[in-house]
Amino acid sequence: MKFDEVIIKTNTAGSEFLAGELIIKGITSFSVDDPKDFLDIIKDNSIPFDYYDESLIPEDTETVTVTVYLPQNEQGFSRREIILDVAEKMKQNADYGSVSVLFSQSDDKDWENNWKEYFHPVKIGEKFIIKPSWEDCQPEGRTVLEIDPESSFGSGRHETTKLCLELLEKEDLRGKTLLDMGCGSGILGIAACLLGVNKCVCVDIEQNAVEITKKNAKINNIDENTLAAFSGNVLEEESLLNTISAFEYDVIVSNIVADVLIAMVPLFFRLLKKGGGVILSGIISHKKDSVSAALTSGGFEITEITTENDWIGIKAKKV
């Protein structure tokens, strides 16, 4: 798949402003190349290293490059206009230096092939074995979940995905309705279907993620009547909110960043049946108290908290 690249040259202050604006508008596929980050590492005596190549230090240490990757589809074209509008506003602010915009293209074919070298079957929790579609494995009594994440998050290897799956497999999901908010590769929603969910609705802000989710559902022999996937921002798009509100959910699972989870707590409460529950992750350890407080004040009772490394999983019930 080919991607359009919008490349914005600015300074550190400009890159921080731009990154914030992109995230607010739901654009998360971007990189920031700030030469000062490398200089900070060199100056940080707490980071041990014996040698660095001085040629790695660019002559221009003031210019920061922000590269935004956009799929060549309707969503990508519309986001391009948003980025250009932000860049034009930045040009009016002297604090952001000399702002320039360039365009290029990239192709993810190398990624599509190279990542396969590192993706092999892995056991998660007590019930699942996650495997890519091109490899065979011995189930050993586990449920086989085939996932090809491609360019979306959700291979099963990250701590946050593991935490969600481990909490999810403890639930009796037979005949229930589940919402996967921020579905990525679709791994959590598809896992729920394999555990007996009657209806699963998957939502992601990235159109490409929704396409990958649908492909993975097909790989796992899950039909469109069981799993439906939609693209958009439920906090901003009323039509999408109306679509997913057609169902009342027994369970909501969401593996996204803590601040977004906090913002969605009222929505989760609204969409859940009484006694329904949420399974949340994507929560770095220092954000645990903030998410817990938002849930408690939002009408939830926390029933379980799990950890792995610096990541947190939270299960809570609507009361």
Secondary structure as GFF3:
##gff-version 3
##sequence-region A 1 319
A	DSSP	beta_strand	2	10	.	.	.	ID=ss1
A	DSSP	alpha_helix	12	24	.	.	.	ID=ss2
A	DSSP	beta_strand	30	33	.	.	.	ID=ss3
A	DSSP	alpha_helix	35	43	.	.	.	ID=ss4
A	DSSP	three_ten_helix	54	56	.	.	.	ID=ss5
A	DSSP	beta_strand	64	71	.	.	.	ID=ss6
A	DSSP	alpha_helix	74	91	.	.	.	ID=ss7
A	DSSP	three_ten_helix	94	96	.	.	.	ID=ss8
A	DSSP	beta_strand	100	107	.	.	.	ID=ss9
A	DSSP	alpha_helix	109	114	.	.	.	ID=ss10
A	DSSP	three_ten_helix	115	118	.	.	.	ID=ss11
A	DSSP	beta_strand	122	124	.	.	.	ID=ss12
A	DSSP	beta_strand	128	131	.	.	.	ID=ss13
A	DSSP	beta_strand	143	146	.	.	.	ID=ss14
A	DSSP	alpha_helix	159	168	.	.	.	ID=ss15
A	DSSP	beta_strand	177	181	.	.	.	ID=ss16
A	DSSP	alpha_helix	187	194	.	.	.	ID=ss17
A	DSSP	beta_strand	199	204	.	.	.	ID=ss18
A	DSSP	alpha_helix	207	219	.	.	.	ID=ss19
A	DSSP	beta_strand	227	231	.	.	.	ID=ss20
A	DSSP	alpha_helix	238	244	.	.	.	ID=ss21
A	DSSP	beta_strand	249	255	.	.	.	ID=ss22
A	DSSP	alpha_helix	258	271	.	.	.	ID=ss23
A	DSSP	beta_strand	272	284	.	.	.	ID=ss24
A	DSSP	three_ten_helix	285	287	.	.	.	ID=ss25
A	DSSP	alpha_helix	288	297	.	.	.	ID=ss26
A	DSSP	beta_strand	300	308	.	.	.	ID=ss27
A	DSSP	beta_strand	311	318	.	.	.	ID=ss28
###
